[in-house]
Amino acid sequence: MSRTVNARISPHLEQKLAEYCAKRGVTRSEAVVRALDQYLDASADGISAWTLAADLVPGSGADALQSDNARALARKAMRGPRSR
């Protein structure tokens, strides 16, 4: 269940938040939740896997990452440089 938290921010920080959201196409709530999650993980000296990968997953979900040529991409990524 989601809960609401209210916080007061300075006009300067509100402007930076608005610019960030417009540039990245995210809502203010989503940006604040991500930032708070990263801050709390970093201050607890334990960064979760989700925090590390959250910015890599598009807003439309992980399905958007799938490719028609996934096998070829995986094979290419796993193949190291050839020694001769």
PyMOL Python script that loads the backbone (N, CA, C, O; Angstrom):
from pymol import cmd

cmd.read_pdbstr("""\
ATOM      1  N   MET A   1       0.828  -1.160   0.000  1.00  0.00           N
ATOM      2  CA  MET A   1       0.000   0.000   0.000  1.00  0.00           C
ATOM      3  C   MET A   1       0.887   1.243   0.000  1.00  0.00           C
ATOM      4  O   MET A   1       1.843   1.323   0.772  1.00  0.00           O
ATOM      5  N   SER A   2       0.581   2.198  -0.849  1.00  0.00           N
ATOM      6  CA  SER A   2       1.337   3.442  -0.929  1.00  0.00           C
ATOM      7  C   SER A   2       0.891   4.400   0.162  1.00  0.00           C
ATOM      8  O   SER A   2      -0.273   4.419   0.561  1.00  0.00           O
ATOM      9  N   ARG A   3       1.825   5.178   0.624  1.00  0.00           N
ATOM     10  CA  ARG A   3       1.547   6.206   1.628  1.00  0.00           C
ATOM     11  C   ARG A   3       2.005   7.546   1.077  1.00  0.00           C
ATOM     12  O   ARG A   3       2.895   7.610   0.229  1.00  0.00           O
ATOM     13  N   THR A   4       1.394   8.601   1.562  1.00  0.00           N
ATOM     14  CA  THR A   4       1.736   9.942   1.136  1.00  0.00           C
ATOM     15  C   THR A   4       2.628  10.608   2.174  1.00  0.00           C
ATOM     16  O   THR A   4       2.377  10.516   3.375  1.00  0.00           O
ATOM     17  N   VAL A   5       3.664  11.273   1.702  1.00  0.00           N
ATOM     18  CA  VAL A   5       4.567  12.035   2.561  1.00  0.00           C
ATOM     19  C   VAL A   5       4.629  13.450   1.998  1.00  0.00           C
ATOM     20  O   VAL A   5       4.845  13.634   0.800  1.00  0.00           O
ATOM     21  N   ASN A   6       4.443  14.435   2.844  1.00  0.00           N
ATOM     22  CA  ASN A   6       4.536  15.831   2.426  1.00  0.00           C
ATOM     23  C   ASN A   6       5.854  16.414   2.904  1.00  0.00           C
ATOM     24  O   ASN A   6       6.279  16.159   4.031  1.00  0.00           O
ATOM     25  N   ALA A   7       6.498  17.193   2.054  1.00  0.00           N
ATOM     26  CA  ALA A   7       7.755  17.837   2.424  1.00  0.00           C
ATOM     27  C   ALA A   7       7.802  19.221   1.795  1.00  0.00           C
ATOM     28  O   ALA A   7       7.292  19.433   0.695  1.00  0.00           O
ATOM     29  N   ARG A   8       8.411  20.145   2.493  1.00  0.00           N
ATOM     30  CA  ARG A   8       8.592  21.498   1.967  1.00  0.00           C
ATOM     31  C   ARG A   8       9.961  21.569   1.293  1.00  0.00           C
ATOM     32  O   ARG A   8      10.964  21.126   1.852  1.00  0.00           O
ATOM     33  N   ILE A   9       9.986  22.134   0.082  1.00  0.00           N
ATOM     34  CA  ILE A   9      11.248  22.310  -0.620  1.00  0.00           C
ATOM     35  C   ILE A   9      11.373  23.764  -1.053  1.00  0.00           C
ATOM     36  O   ILE A   9      10.372  24.461  -1.220  1.00  0.00           O
ATOM     37  N   SER A  10      12.588  24.205  -1.230  1.00  0.00           N
ATOM     38  CA  SER A  10      12.837  25.593  -1.628  1.00  0.00           C
ATOM     39  C   SER A  10      12.418  25.793  -3.088  1.00  0.00           C
ATOM     40  O   SER A  10      12.349  24.830  -3.852  1.00  0.00           O
ATOM     41  N   PRO A  11      12.139  27.036  -3.472  1.00  0.00           N
ATOM     42  CA  PRO A  11      11.793  27.304  -4.882  1.00  0.00           C
ATOM     43  C   PRO A  11      12.904  26.867  -5.837  1.00  0.00           C
ATOM     44  O   PRO A  11      12.631  26.397  -6.942  1.00  0.00           O
ATOM     45  N   HIS A  12      14.157  27.025  -5.406  1.00  0.00           N
ATOM     46  CA  HIS A  12      15.287  26.612  -6.255  1.00  0.00           C
ATOM     47  C   HIS A  12      15.264  25.102  -6.490  1.00  0.00           C
ATOM     48  O   HIS A  12      15.456  24.642  -7.616  1.00  0.00           O
ATOM     49  N   LEU A  13      15.028  24.330  -5.424  1.00  0.00           N
ATOM     50  CA  LEU A  13      14.977  22.875  -5.556  1.00  0.00           C
ATOM     51  C   LEU A  13      13.761  22.450  -6.367  1.00  0.00           C
ATOM     52  O   LEU A  13      13.833  21.490  -7.134  1.00  0.00           O
ATOM     53  N   GLU A  14      12.654  23.150  -6.208  1.00  0.00           N
ATOM     54  CA  GLU A  14      11.453  22.838  -6.994  1.00  0.00           C
ATOM     55  C   GLU A  14      11.713  23.055  -8.481  1.00  0.00           C
ATOM     56  O   GLU A  14      11.247  22.277  -9.314  1.00  0.00           O
ATOM     57  N   GLN A  15      12.460  24.114  -8.820  1.00  0.00           N
ATOM     58  CA  GLN A  15      12.799  24.379 -10.218  1.00  0.00           C
ATOM     59  C   GLN A  15      13.707  23.282 -10.768  1.00  0.00           C
ATOM     60  O   GLN A  15      13.507  22.816 -11.890  1.00  0.00           O
ATOM     61  N   LYS A  16      14.704  22.868  -9.984  1.00  0.00           N
ATOM     62  CA  LYS A  16      15.594  21.795 -10.422  1.00  0.00           C
ATOM     63  C   LYS A  16      14.814  20.499 -10.631  1.00  0.00           C
ATOM     64  O   LYS A  16      15.067  19.761 -11.583  1.00  0.00           O
ATOM     65  N   LEU A  17      13.864  20.227  -9.735  1.00  0.00           N
ATOM     66  CA  LEU A  17      13.041  19.023  -9.866  1.00  0.00           C
ATOM     67  C   LEU A  17      12.193  19.074 -11.129  1.00  0.00           C
ATOM     68  O   LEU A  17      12.081  18.080 -11.846  1.00  0.00           O
ATOM     69  N   ALA A  18      11.601  20.224 -11.398  1.00  0.00           N
ATOM     70  CA  ALA A  18      10.772  20.376 -12.601  1.00  0.00           C
ATOM     71  C   ALA A  18      11.595  20.174 -13.866  1.00  0.00           C
ATOM     72  O   ALA A  18      11.140  19.523 -14.807  1.00  0.00           O
ATOM     73  N   GLU A  19      12.802  20.727 -13.894  1.00  0.00           N
ATOM     74  CA  GLU A  19      13.675  20.561 -15.060  1.00  0.00           C
ATOM     75  C   GLU A  19      14.094  19.102 -15.237  1.00  0.00           C
ATOM     76  O   GLU A  19      14.109  18.584 -16.353  1.00  0.00           O
ATOM     77  N   TYR A  20      14.432  18.448 -14.128  1.00  0.00           N
ATOM     78  CA  TYR A  20      14.813  17.037 -14.171  1.00  0.00           C
ATOM     79  C   TYR A  20      13.670  16.190 -14.735  1.00  0.00           C
ATOM     80  O   TYR A  20      13.884  15.349 -15.607  1.00  0.00           O
ATOM     81  N   CYS A  21      12.462  16.419 -14.231  1.00  0.00           N
ATOM     82  CA  CYS A  21      11.306  15.625 -14.662  1.00  0.00           C
ATOM     83  C   CYS A  21      10.974  15.857 -16.126  1.00  0.00           C
ATOM     84  O   CYS A  21      10.648  14.916 -16.850  1.00  0.00           O
ATOM     85  N   ALA A  22      11.055  17.105 -16.562  1.00  0.00           N
ATOM     86  CA  ALA A  22      10.774  17.410 -17.967  1.00  0.00           C
ATOM     87  C   ALA A  22      11.817  16.770 -18.878  1.00  0.00           C
ATOM     88  O   ALA A  22      11.478  16.252 -19.942  1.00  0.00           O
ATOM     89  N   LYS A  23      13.071  16.803 -18.468  1.00  0.00           N
ATOM     90  CA  LYS A  23      14.157  16.244 -19.274  1.00  0.00           C
ATOM     91  C   LYS A  23      14.061  14.733 -19.383  1.00  0.00           C
ATOM     92  O   LYS A  23      14.321  14.170 -20.447  1.00  0.00           O
ATOM     93  N   ARG A  24      13.690  14.069 -18.295  1.00  0.00           N
ATOM     94  CA  ARG A  24      13.671  12.610 -18.263  1.00  0.00           C
ATOM     95  C   ARG A  24      12.280  12.009 -18.502  1.00  0.00           C
ATOM     96  O   ARG A  24      12.152  10.796 -18.661  1.00  0.00           O
ATOM     97  N   GLY A  25      11.254  12.840 -18.528  1.00  0.00           N
ATOM     98  CA  GLY A  25       9.904  12.347 -18.789  1.00  0.00           C
ATOM     99  C   GLY A  25       9.330  11.509 -17.658  1.00  0.00           C
ATOM    100  O   GLY A  25       8.638  10.521 -17.903  1.00  0.00           O
ATOM    101  N   VAL A  26       9.618  11.903 -16.414  1.00  0.00           N
ATOM    102  CA  VAL A  26       9.081  11.196 -15.254  1.00  0.00           C
ATOM    103  C   VAL A  26       8.249  12.171 -14.427  1.00  0.00           C
ATOM    104  O   VAL A  26       8.383  13.388 -14.555  1.00  0.00           O
ATOM    105  N   THR A  27       7.396  11.618 -13.584  1.00  0.00           N
ATOM    106  CA  THR A  27       6.599  12.462 -12.708  1.00  0.00           C
ATOM    107  C   THR A  27       7.446  12.935 -11.537  1.00  0.00           C
ATOM    108  O   THR A  27       8.497  12.365 -11.245  1.00  0.00           O
ATOM    109  N   ARG A  28       6.980  13.980 -10.875  1.00  0.00           N
ATOM    110  CA  ARG A  28       7.694  14.489  -9.704  1.00  0.00           C
ATOM    111  C   ARG A  28       7.737  13.419  -8.619  1.00  0.00           C
ATOM    112  O   ARG A  28       8.767  13.227  -7.971  1.00  0.00           O
ATOM    113  N   SER A  29       6.629  12.729  -8.423  1.00  0.00           N
ATOM    114  CA  SER A  29       6.585  11.684  -7.398  1.00  0.00           C
ATOM    115  C   SER A  29       7.602  10.590  -7.688  1.00  0.00           C
ATOM    116  O   SER A  29       8.326  10.153  -6.794  1.00  0.00           O
ATOM    117  N   GLU A  30       7.651  10.150  -8.942  1.00  0.00           N
ATOM    118  CA  GLU A  30       8.584   9.086  -9.314  1.00  0.00           C
ATOM    119  C   GLU A  30      10.034   9.520  -9.093  1.00  0.00           C
ATOM    120  O   GLU A  30      10.848   8.740  -8.599  1.00  0.00           O
ATOM    121  N   ALA A  31      10.354  10.759  -9.459  1.00  0.00           N
ATOM    122  CA  ALA A  31      11.719  11.271  -9.277  1.00  0.00           C
ATOM    123  C   ALA A  31      12.081  11.363  -7.801  1.00  0.00           C
ATOM    124  O   ALA A  31      13.196  11.014  -7.415  1.00  0.00           O
ATOM    125  N   VAL A  32      11.148  11.829  -6.972  1.00  0.00           N
ATOM    126  CA  VAL A  32      11.418  11.963  -5.541  1.00  0.00           C
ATOM    127  C   VAL A  32      11.568  10.593  -4.895  1.00  0.00           C
ATOM    128  O   VAL A  32      12.452  10.400  -4.060  1.00  0.00           O
ATOM    129  N   VAL A  33      10.722   9.642  -5.264  1.00  0.00           N
ATOM    130  CA  VAL A  33      10.810   8.298  -4.687  1.00  0.00           C
ATOM    131  C   VAL A  33      12.130   7.641  -5.064  1.00  0.00           C
ATOM    132  O   VAL A  33      12.777   7.026  -4.216  1.00  0.00           O
ATOM    133  N   ARG A  34      12.541   7.762  -6.327  1.00  0.00           N
ATOM    134  CA  ARG A  34      13.829   7.185  -6.754  1.00  0.00           C
ATOM    135  C   ARG A  34      14.995   7.816  -6.007  1.00  0.00           C
ATOM    136  O   ARG A  34      15.898   7.121  -5.542  1.00  0.00           O
ATOM    137  N   ALA A  35      14.967   9.148  -5.897  1.00  0.00           N
ATOM    138  CA  ALA A  35      16.057   9.849  -5.218  1.00  0.00           C
ATOM    139  C   ALA A  35      16.128   9.463  -3.752  1.00  0.00           C
ATOM    140  O   ALA A  35      17.217   9.257  -3.216  1.00  0.00           O
ATOM    141  N   LEU A  36      14.986   9.363  -3.105  1.00  0.00           N
ATOM    142  CA  LEU A  36      14.956   8.988  -1.694  1.00  0.00           C
ATOM    143  C   LEU A  36      15.431   7.553  -1.507  1.00  0.00           C
ATOM    144  O   LEU A  36      16.155   7.260  -0.556  1.00  0.00           O
ATOM    145  N   ASP A  37      15.035   6.669  -2.395  1.00  0.00           N
ATOM    146  CA  ASP A  37      15.467   5.276  -2.323  1.00  0.00           C
ATOM    147  C   ASP A  37      16.979   5.175  -2.468  1.00  0.00           C
ATOM    148  O   ASP A  37      17.630   4.464  -1.704  1.00  0.00           O
ATOM    149  N   GLN A  38      17.541   5.883  -3.445  1.00  0.00           N
ATOM    150  CA  GLN A  38      18.989   5.861  -3.644  1.00  0.00           C
ATOM    151  C   GLN A  38      19.711   6.460  -2.445  1.00  0.00           C
ATOM    152  O   GLN A  38      20.735   5.933  -2.009  1.00  0.00           O
ATOM    153  N   TYR A  39      19.188   7.554  -1.914  1.00  0.00           N
ATOM    154  CA  TYR A  39      19.818   8.203  -0.770  1.00  0.00           C
ATOM    155  C   TYR A  39      19.832   7.279   0.442  1.00  0.00           C
ATOM    156  O   TYR A  39      20.856   7.153   1.113  1.00  0.00           O
ATOM    157  N   LEU A  40      18.718   6.643   0.723  1.00  0.00           N
ATOM    158  CA  LEU A  40      18.631   5.764   1.885  1.00  0.00           C
ATOM    159  C   LEU A  40      19.508   4.525   1.717  1.00  0.00           C
ATOM    160  O   LEU A  40      20.127   4.072   2.680  1.00  0.00           O
ATOM    161  N   ASP A  41      19.566   3.976   0.510  1.00  0.00           N
ATOM    162  CA  ASP A  41      20.446   2.829   0.265  1.00  0.00           C
ATOM    163  C   ASP A  41      21.904   3.218   0.440  1.00  0.00           C
ATOM    164  O   ASP A  41      22.678   2.471   1.040  1.00  0.00           O
ATOM    165  N   ALA A  42      22.284   4.371  -0.074  1.00  0.00           N
ATOM    166  CA  ALA A  42      23.673   4.818   0.015  1.00  0.00           C
ATOM    167  C   ALA A  42      24.053   5.133   1.459  1.00  0.00           C
ATOM    168  O   ALA A  42      25.175   4.851   1.879  1.00  0.00           O
ATOM    169  N   SER A  43      23.138   5.710   2.214  1.00  0.00           N
ATOM    170  CA  SER A  43      23.458   6.064   3.592  1.00  0.00           C
ATOM    171  C   SER A  43      23.488   4.836   4.493  1.00  0.00           C
ATOM    172  O   SER A  43      24.070   4.877   5.576  1.00  0.00           O
ATOM    173  N   ALA A  44      22.868   3.749   4.058  1.00  0.00           N
ATOM    174  CA  ALA A  44      22.881   2.501   4.823  1.00  0.00           C
ATOM    175  C   ALA A  44      24.052   1.616   4.401  1.00  0.00           C
ATOM    176  O   ALA A  44      24.171   0.485   4.871  1.00  0.00           O
ATOM    177  N   ASP A  45      24.904   2.114   3.530  1.00  0.00           N
ATOM    178  CA  ASP A  45      26.065   1.384   3.016  1.00  0.00           C
ATOM    179  C   ASP A  45      25.698   0.092   2.297  1.00  0.00           C
ATOM    180  O   ASP A  45      26.520  -0.818   2.191  1.00  0.00           O
ATOM    181  N   GLY A  46      24.484   0.013   1.809  1.00  0.00           N
ATOM    182  CA  GLY A  46      24.081  -1.170   1.070  1.00  0.00           C
ATOM    183  C   GLY A  46      23.226  -0.766  -0.109  1.00  0.00           C
ATOM    184  O   GLY A  46      22.077  -0.362   0.068  1.00  0.00           O
ATOM    185  N   ILE A  47      23.760  -0.868  -1.292  1.00  0.00           N
ATOM    186  CA  ILE A  47      23.006  -0.500  -2.480  1.00  0.00           C
ATOM    187  C   ILE A  47      22.392  -1.766  -3.053  1.00  0.00           C
ATOM    188  O   ILE A  47      23.083  -2.755  -3.295  1.00  0.00           O
ATOM    189  N   SER A  48      21.087  -1.718  -3.266  1.00  0.00           N
ATOM    190  CA  SER A  48      20.389  -2.897  -3.768  1.00  0.00           C
ATOM    191  C   SER A  48      20.580  -3.037  -5.281  1.00  0.00           C
ATOM    192  O   SER A  48      20.952  -2.085  -5.967  1.00  0.00           O
ATOM    193  N   ALA A  49      20.325  -4.209  -5.767  1.00  0.00           N
ATOM    194  CA  ALA A  49      20.416  -4.459  -7.204  1.00  0.00           C
ATOM    195  C   ALA A  49      19.396  -3.615  -7.954  1.00  0.00           C
ATOM    196  O   ALA A  49      19.672  -3.120  -9.046  1.00  0.00           O
ATOM    197  N   TRP A  50      18.214  -3.453  -7.361  1.00  0.00           N
ATOM    198  CA  TRP A  50      17.186  -2.644  -8.016  1.00  0.00           C
ATOM    199  C   TRP A  50      17.653  -1.204  -8.169  1.00  0.00           C
ATOM    200  O   TRP A  50      17.457  -0.601  -9.224  1.00  0.00           O
ATOM    201  N   THR A  51      18.259  -0.652  -7.145  1.00  0.00           N
ATOM    202  CA  THR A  51      18.720   0.726  -7.204  1.00  0.00           C
ATOM    203  C   THR A  51      19.764   0.892  -8.303  1.00  0.00           C
ATOM    204  O   THR A  51      19.765   1.899  -9.010  1.00  0.00           O
ATOM    205  N   LEU A  52      20.635  -0.072  -8.447  1.00  0.00           N
ATOM    206  CA  LEU A  52      21.661   0.011  -9.478  1.00  0.00           C
ATOM    207  C   LEU A  52      21.077  -0.084 -10.885  1.00  0.00           C
ATOM    208  O   LEU A  52      21.594   0.536 -11.814  1.00  0.00           O
ATOM    209  N   ALA A  53      20.014  -0.851 -11.045  1.00  0.00           N
ATOM    210  CA  ALA A  53      19.458  -1.084 -12.373  1.00  0.00           C
ATOM    211  C   ALA A  53      18.206  -0.270 -12.677  1.00  0.00           C
ATOM    212  O   ALA A  53      17.718  -0.307 -13.806  1.00  0.00           O
ATOM    213  N   ALA A  54      17.682   0.452 -11.717  1.00  0.00           N
ATOM    214  CA  ALA A  54      16.407   1.150 -11.901  1.00  0.00           C
ATOM    215  C   ALA A  54      16.432   2.117 -13.077  1.00  0.00           C
ATOM    216  O   ALA A  54      15.453   2.204 -13.820  1.00  0.00           O
ATOM    217  N   ASP A  55      17.524   2.841 -13.262  1.00  0.00           N
ATOM    218  CA  ASP A  55      17.573   3.791 -14.357  1.00  0.00           C
ATOM    219  C   ASP A  55      17.803   3.126 -15.712  1.00  0.00           C
ATOM    220  O   ASP A  55      17.695   3.788 -16.744  1.00  0.00           O
ATOM    221  N   LEU A  56      18.115   1.840 -15.729  1.00  0.00           N
ATOM    222  CA  LEU A  56      18.310   1.119 -16.986  1.00  0.00           C
ATOM    223  C   LEU A  56      17.010   0.559 -17.543  1.00  0.00           C
ATOM    224  O   LEU A  56      16.912   0.292 -18.741  1.00  0.00           O
ATOM    225  N   VAL A  57      16.007   0.380 -16.683  1.00  0.00           N
ATOM    226  CA  VAL A  57      14.726  -0.171 -17.107  1.00  0.00           C
ATOM    227  C   VAL A  57      13.844   0.973 -17.585  1.00  0.00           C
ATOM    228  O   VAL A  57      13.601   1.909 -16.823  1.00  0.00           O
ATOM    229  N   PRO A  58      13.360   0.932 -18.813  1.00  0.00           N
ATOM    230  CA  PRO A  58      12.526   2.014 -19.318  1.00  0.00           C
ATOM    231  C   PRO A  58      11.200   2.086 -18.574  1.00  0.00           C
ATOM    232  O   PRO A  58      10.768   1.111 -17.959  1.00  0.00           O
ATOM    233  N   GLY A  59      10.562   3.243 -18.634  1.00  0.00           N
ATOM    234  CA  GLY A  59       9.296   3.455 -17.959  1.00  0.00           C
ATOM    235  C   GLY A  59       8.206   2.500 -18.410  1.00  0.00           C
ATOM    236  O   GLY A  59       7.272   2.228 -17.656  1.00  0.00           O
ATOM    237  N   SER A  60       8.312   1.991 -19.622  1.00  0.00           N
ATOM    238  CA  SER A  60       7.310   1.066 -20.131  1.00  0.00           C
ATOM    239  C   SER A  60       7.509  -0.350 -19.620  1.00  0.00           C
ATOM    240  O   SER A  60       6.710  -1.237 -19.921  1.00  0.00           O
ATOM    241  N   GLY A  61       8.579  -0.574 -18.841  1.00  0.00           N
ATOM    242  CA  GLY A  61       8.799  -1.885 -18.252  1.00  0.00           C
ATOM    243  C   GLY A  61       9.888  -2.669 -18.947  1.00  0.00           C
ATOM    244  O   GLY A  61      10.446  -2.235 -19.955  1.00  0.00           O
ATOM    245  N   ALA A  62      10.179  -3.819 -18.400  1.00  0.00           N
ATOM    246  CA  ALA A  62      11.263  -4.649 -18.911  1.00  0.00           C
ATOM    247  C   ALA A  62      10.931  -5.252 -20.278  1.00  0.00           C
ATOM    248  O   ALA A  62      11.836  -5.619 -21.028  1.00  0.00           O
ATOM    249  N   ASP A  63       9.641  -5.357 -20.606  1.00  0.00           N
ATOM    250  CA  ASP A  63       9.281  -5.919 -21.904  1.00  0.00           C
ATOM    251  C   ASP A  63       9.865  -5.102 -23.053  1.00  0.00           C
ATOM    252  O   ASP A  63      10.152  -5.644 -24.120  1.00  0.00           O
ATOM    253  N   ALA A  64      10.041  -3.794 -22.836  1.00  0.00           N
ATOM    254  CA  ALA A  64      10.589  -2.941 -23.883  1.00  0.00           C
ATOM    255  C   ALA A  64      12.063  -3.240 -24.148  1.00  0.00           C
ATOM    256  O   ALA A  64      12.594  -2.839 -25.183  1.00  0.00           O
ATOM    257  N   LEU A  65      12.724  -3.929 -23.240  1.00  0.00           N
ATOM    258  CA  LEU A  65      14.132  -4.269 -23.420  1.00  0.00           C
ATOM    259  C   LEU A  65      14.328  -5.460 -24.347  1.00  0.00           C
ATOM    260  O   LEU A  65      15.421  -5.657 -24.877  1.00  0.00           O
ATOM    261  N   GLN A  66      13.298  -6.243 -24.544  1.00  0.00           N
ATOM    262  CA  GLN A  66      13.426  -7.459 -25.329  1.00  0.00           C
ATOM    263  C   GLN A  66      13.616  -7.137 -26.799  1.00  0.00           C
ATOM    264  O   GLN A  66      13.090  -6.151 -27.314  1.00  0.00           O
ATOM    265  N   SER A  67      14.355  -7.966 -27.437  1.00  0.00           N
ATOM    266  CA  SER A  67      14.699  -7.747 -28.826  1.00  0.00           C
ATOM    267  C   SER A  67      14.388  -8.997 -29.640  1.00  0.00           C
ATOM    268  O   SER A  67      14.410 -10.117 -29.129  1.00  0.00           O
ATOM    269  N   ASP A  68      14.103  -8.782 -30.900  1.00  0.00           N
ATOM    270  CA  ASP A  68      13.851  -9.909 -31.791  1.00  0.00           C
ATOM    271  C   ASP A  68      15.112 -10.745 -31.999  1.00  0.00           C
ATOM    272  O   ASP A  68      15.027 -11.944 -32.265  1.00  0.00           O
ATOM    273  N   ASN A  69      16.259 -10.125 -31.881  1.00  0.00           N
ATOM    274  CA  ASN A  69      17.505 -10.854 -32.095  1.00  0.00           C
ATOM    275  C   ASN A  69      18.263 -11.018 -30.780  1.00  0.00           C
ATOM    276  O   ASN A  69      19.480 -10.833 -30.739  1.00  0.00           O
ATOM    277  N   ALA A  70      17.560 -11.362 -29.716  1.00  0.00           N
ATOM    278  CA  ALA A  70      18.171 -11.496 -28.386  1.00  0.00           C
ATOM    279  C   ALA A  70      19.256 -12.570 -28.368  1.00  0.00           C
ATOM    280  O   ALA A  70      20.292 -12.392 -27.728  1.00  0.00           O
ATOM    281  N   ARG A  71      19.027 -13.670 -29.058  1.00  0.00           N
ATOM    282  CA  ARG A  71      20.026 -14.739 -29.063  1.00  0.00           C
ATOM    283  C   ARG A  71      21.326 -14.265 -29.714  1.00  0.00           C
ATOM    284  O   ARG A  71      22.416 -14.549 -29.218  1.00  0.00           O
ATOM    285  N   ALA A  72      21.203 -13.551 -30.812  1.00  0.00           N
ATOM    286  CA  ALA A  72      22.396 -13.057 -31.502  1.00  0.00           C
ATOM    287  C   ALA A  72      23.131 -12.039 -30.630  1.00  0.00           C
ATOM    288  O   ALA A  72      24.361 -12.046 -30.569  1.00  0.00           O
ATOM    289  N   LEU A  73      22.387 -11.171 -29.961  1.00  0.00           N
ATOM    290  CA  LEU A  73      23.014 -10.183 -29.085  1.00  0.00           C
ATOM    291  C   LEU A  73      23.717 -10.857 -27.913  1.00  0.00           C
ATOM    292  O   LEU A  73      24.816 -10.451 -27.534  1.00  0.00           O
ATOM    293  N   ALA A  74      23.098 -11.878 -27.339  1.00  0.00           N
ATOM    294  CA  ALA A  74      23.701 -12.599 -26.215  1.00  0.00           C
ATOM    295  C   ALA A  74      24.968 -13.324 -26.670  1.00  0.00           C
ATOM    296  O   ALA A  74      25.984 -13.299 -25.975  1.00  0.00           O
ATOM    297  N   ARG A  75      24.906 -13.960 -27.822  1.00  0.00           N
ATOM    298  CA  ARG A  75      26.065 -14.672 -28.342  1.00  0.00           C
ATOM    299  C   ARG A  75      27.223 -13.710 -28.572  1.00  0.00           C
ATOM    300  O   ARG A  75      28.370 -14.023 -28.253  1.00  0.00           O
ATOM    301  N   LYS A  76      26.921 -12.533 -29.130  1.00  0.00           N
ATOM    302  CA  LYS A  76      27.947 -11.544 -29.391  1.00  0.00           C
ATOM    303  C   LYS A  76      28.550 -11.020 -28.086  1.00  0.00           C
ATOM    304  O   LYS A  76      29.759 -10.800 -28.008  1.00  0.00           O
ATOM    305  N   ALA A  77      27.719 -10.821 -27.068  1.00  0.00           N
ATOM    306  CA  ALA A  77      28.200 -10.308 -25.784  1.00  0.00           C
ATOM    307  C   ALA A  77      29.063 -11.334 -25.063  1.00  0.00           C
ATOM    308  O   ALA A  77      30.023 -10.965 -24.388  1.00  0.00           O
ATOM    309  N   MET A  78      28.738 -12.605 -25.194  1.00  0.00           N
ATOM    310  CA  MET A  78      29.476 -13.654 -24.498  1.00  0.00           C
ATOM    311  C   MET A  78      30.773 -14.017 -25.189  1.00  0.00           C
ATOM    312  O   MET A  78      31.691 -14.545 -24.561  1.00  0.00           O
ATOM    313  N   ARG A  79      30.851 -13.738 -26.464  1.00  0.00           N
ATOM    314  CA  ARG A  79      32.045 -14.087 -27.220  1.00  0.00           C
ATOM    315  C   ARG A  79      33.123 -13.056 -26.909  1.00  0.00           C
ATOM    316  O   ARG A  79      32.937 -11.863 -27.145  1.00  0.00           O
ATOM    317  N   GLY A  80      34.203 -13.501 -26.401  1.00  0.00           N
ATOM    318  CA  GLY A  80      35.319 -12.608 -26.077  1.00  0.00           C
ATOM    319  C   GLY A  80      36.176 -12.368 -27.297  1.00  0.00           C
ATOM    320  O   GLY A  80      35.926 -12.915 -28.371  1.00  0.00           O
ATOM    321  N   PRO A  81      37.172 -11.559 -27.120  1.00  0.00           N
ATOM    322  CA  PRO A  81      38.094 -11.313 -28.243  1.00  0.00           C
ATOM    323  C   PRO A  81      38.831 -12.614 -28.576  1.00  0.00           C
ATOM    324  O   PRO A  81      39.229 -13.367 -27.688  1.00  0.00           O
ATOM    325  N   ARG A  82      38.994 -12.845 -29.833  1.00  0.00           N
ATOM    326  CA  ARG A  82      39.663 -14.072 -30.288  1.00  0.00           C
ATOM    327  C   ARG A  82      41.172 -13.884 -30.242  1.00  0.00           C
ATOM    328  O   ARG A  82      41.698 -12.874 -30.711  1.00  0.00           O
ATOM    329  N   SER A  83      41.851 -14.847 -29.683  1.00  0.00           N
ATOM    330  CA  SER A  83      43.306 -14.791 -29.688  1.00  0.00           C
ATOM    331  C   SER A  83      43.817 -15.621 -30.845  1.00  0.00           C
ATOM    332  O   SER A  83      43.274 -16.685 -31.139  1.00  0.00           O
ATOM    333  N   ARG A  84      44.822 -15.156 -31.479  1.00  0.00           N
ATOM    334  CA  ARG A  84      45.375 -15.857 -32.635  1.00  0.00           C
ATOM    335  C   ARG A  84      46.811 -16.143 -32.415  1.00  0.00           C
ATOM    336  O   ARG A  84      47.463 -16.731 -33.278  1.00  0.00           O
TER     337      ARG A  84
END
""", "prot")
cmd.dss("prot")
cmd.show_as("cartoon", "prot")
cmd.util.cbc("prot")
cmd.orient("prot")
